[in-house]
Amino acid sequence: CKAYIPKGVTIPLNLWFLGMGYSGTGKTGSLSFLKGVLDVMLKGGDSYYNLGAHSSPEGLHEELLLRDNLPSMIFHDEASSFFSAMKTKDWMRTLEYFFADWYGGDVEPSNKIRLKELRGKSAKTSFNTHMVATPDRLLELIDTEMFSTGFMARYNWFWAPEPVDTDAQYEATLTATERGVNPQVYTLAIDLTDAAKRLGDEPHAISATPEALTRLKEAYKAFDKRAKGHERYETM
């Protein structure tokens, strides 16, 4: 379903999430659940929406040009390997600049594309990422420059609380159905897929209730007030 958040200009909806948690917090399970729901909505056709976190910048660029006006996503269960490659492999170091451009919804043409029919072609994208990582491995790979370029500043961060050592974690592992995954999640995914087909290719604005906008504003003000005292405030 194509959508945008009205903020003065019409841009595709791009959501970037980076979660951190230690073993046993359920971060891998939540990632698998997310992929399962999105498969209901997006899997199919000639091109898979999951682009693969280990693809080269040129490979990702080519796939996005082929997926003009289609949603795409990158998943990664241990993001530290992804960020390590960006710092240590020459062919990956340009990726953060590509990401910053794709976040705005524009995929620029490239003369390096092997396929002749793509030469000079540009595209629009809804480019999304969802990665999880172990804090001790990830944080040592993040530096100020990644925020200065706008790359890391675009991520929504979340942190899983440390697992509590209880008898429950030693019990037999249950299936997703036995754990009580709400079947309405999949019902909603099917309804949204059907709505996307009926609405056609035109994007539709998604806004928020006044109450939600007020909460967002207050959260931003609180974050900004606390961050102003930090020596690296200008890079945040």
N, C-alpha and C positions, 0 to 999 in steps of 0.2 A: 504494500500500500504506500503510495507516494505521499509525502507530507512535508510541510515546512513550518518552522516557528517564525511568526512575523516579528521582525526586529528592524523594521525600516527597509529591508530588502528581502527578496524571496530567495532563500537558500535551501538546499535539501537538508533533511534531518540527518545529522551525523552525531552519533553517540560513541564516545570513547570511555571505556572503563578499565581501570587497573586496580585489581584487588590483591591484598597481601594477607597471608595467614600461614600459620604453622601447620604441620602435619596433624590431621585429625580434626581440623576445623570444618571440613566439608566443602572446601573451595573447588575441588575437582568434581565432586558430585553436582554442585550447583552449575558448573560449566557444562557438564553433560546434559543436565536438565534443560538449560537454555538452548543448546544445540538441537535437542529433541523437539522443542516447541517451534523453533525457527525452521526446522526441516519440514514440519507440517505446512508452514506458510510459504516457504521460498524454494524448497528443493524441487528440481525438475527442469525441463527445458534443455537446451544445448549447452548451457554454461552454469557451473555450480557457483552459488553465492559465496561459499567459503573459499577464499583465495589461497589460504595456506600461509602460515607465518614464516616459513623458511624459503619463500620465493624471493628471487632477486628483485631489486627495484625496477629493472627493465621488464621483468616478467609480470610484476604487478601492474605496471603501467600499461602493458599490452592487454592484460585481462580487463582493466577498467575501460579502455577504449572499445573493447568488444562488447562490454556491458553498459553501453550508453543508456542513461536513464533507468538503470536497474540497481537495486540495493546490493551492496557487497559487504563482506565482513571478514575479519581476521580473528581467529581464536588462538590462544596459546595457554597451555596448562602450566608451563614453567617459564615465565617471561624473562627470567634472568639470562637464558641462553640467547634470546632474541636481542636483548640490549648489549650483551657481551659481543655478539657478532657485529653490531653496529660500531663498536669501539675498536675492534681488533681486525676486522676484515675490510680491506679497501673497497671492495665492490658493494659493501653494505653501508658505507659511511654517508652516502647521499640520501639515504632513505628518510631521515627525519625532515629533510627539506621537501621531499616528495609528499610526505604525510601532511605537512603544514599546508601545502597547496590543495591537496585532495580534501582536507577538512572543509574548505570553503565550497566544495561541490564542483570545482572545475578540474578537468583532466586535460592538460595542454597537449598539443600535437608533439610528436617526436619523429625525427628523421632516422632514428636508430631502429625503428620497428622493422622486423624482417618482412612482414607481409605488405606487399605493395599496395593493397587496397586500403591500408590504414595510414599511409603517408599523408600528412597534412590534416588528418582527422582529429577533431577534439571531441570531448564527451562531457556529460553531466553525471555526477555520481552521488549516491548516498553511501558514504564510506565509513564503516563502523569497525571498532575493535573492542574485543573483550579479552583481557589477559589476567591471569592470576600468577602469583609468585610467592616464594618464601622470602620474608623481609631481609634476613641476614645475607642472602645471596643477591638480592636485587639492589638494595640501597647503595651498596658500594660501587655500583655501575652508573648511578645517576649523578650528573654534575650540573652546575649552574648554567653552562652553555646550552644544555638541552631545554632549559626554560626560556633563555634569552631568545632563541630562534622561534619560540612559540609552540614548539613541538610538545614538550611535557606539560606546558601550561593548559593544554586543551583536554587533558585527561580528567575524568571524574574518579577520584581515589576513594577506595573503601578498605577498611581493615577489619578482618575477622577476629573476634576475641579469642584468646588462647583457650584451648579445650580444657574442660574441667575433668579431673581424674575421678571418674565414678564407675560403679559396677556396670552401668548401662553400656559403656563403650566396649565392654568385653563380651556382651551378649551377641548372639548370632546376627549377622548382617541381614537386614530385611530388604526386600525388593522395593522399588519405587512405589508400587501400588500398596504394599503393606505398610510403608512409611506414611501413607495417607496423602500422597500428592493429589491436590485438588483437581478432579477431572474437568472442572470448569475452565481451567487454564487452556486445555486443548480445545474445548468448545469455543472459547473466545478466539483462539488462533484460527479456527475454521471459519468463524463468522467474519473475521477481519479479511481473510483470504477471499471470501465470497464478496465482501463489500468492495474490495480492490478491483475485482473483475467488473462489477457493475458500475463503479464510478469512472472507469476509463483511465486515460493517461494523464489527465490534468491534475496537478497537485492541489491539495486541499489544506487550508491553514489549520493548525492546531494551536489553541491558546490555553489559558488556564483560568480558573475561577479567581475572583478578586482576593479571596482568602488565601489561596495558594501563592499568588503574586506577592501578597503582603509578607507571608512567611519567607519567601525567597529573598525579598528585599532586606528583611531584618537579619537573616542569616548572612547575607553578603556584608552588611554593615558591621556585624559582629566580627566576621573574619577579617575584614579590612582594618578595623580598629586594632585588633590584636597583632596583625602583620606589620603595621606601620612602624613598630619599634624594632623590627628585625633589620640587620645590616644589609640584607639582600632584598629588601622590599621592592626595589625597582625591577627585579627579575621575576617577581611573582605575578 
